[in-house]
Amino acid sequence: MKKVIVLVVLLVGFTTMAQDRTGGKRNSMKDMTPEQMATLQTKKMTLDLDLTQAQQTKIQALNLENAKKRKAKMEARKTQRESGEAKKLSNDERFAMKQERLDAAIAHKAELKKILNDEQFAKWEMHRKKRGGDGKEKGNRGKGKKQQ
């Protein structure tokens, strides 16, 4: 009987711990305003790249614009999902979405290249690649890479 009680307590404990960990980093930014997301992103870039005040102002504006676009798309997807209108995308629709996302990334990179100096831009690209910012191995990070 004692063993059964201990087993039940352990199962409840593990279940509770597993539920607390859901969400992770993505959900932490979900409830933030675009202004808050842009400010945090700009401050992280300032720490990483040692930005000047003028660069911070320009990057803050760029990050704010991107955060507003992302937030609007998130809200649109959420309302589609809740209303039951969400449907599986066709190949053409998926291609158009990916193309739009890549065009936005190219434009963002070009804007950053105008704002940052060569050393800062190289450092930004290095950080982006370390994080998997190009999205090539999404969900598959670390697999197939050489260990150094």
Number of C-alpha atoms within 10 A of each C-alpha: 6 7 8 9 10 11 12 12 12 12 12 12 11 11 11 11 11 10 9 9 8 10 10 9 8 9 10 9 13 13 11 12 14 21 16 14 20 22 19 15 16 23 16 12 17 16 9 13 18 13 19 10 10 10 17 19 13 16 24 21 16 16 21 21 14 17 20 16 12 13 17 13 12 13 11 12 14 13 13 13 12 10 9 9 10 12 8 8 10 9 9 9 11 12 12 12 13 12 12 12 12 13 12 13 14 12 12 14 15 11 14 18 15 10 17 19 13 11 9 18 17 14 13 19 14 13 14 13 13 10 11 16 14 13 12 10 12 10 9 10 12 11 9 8 7 6 6 3
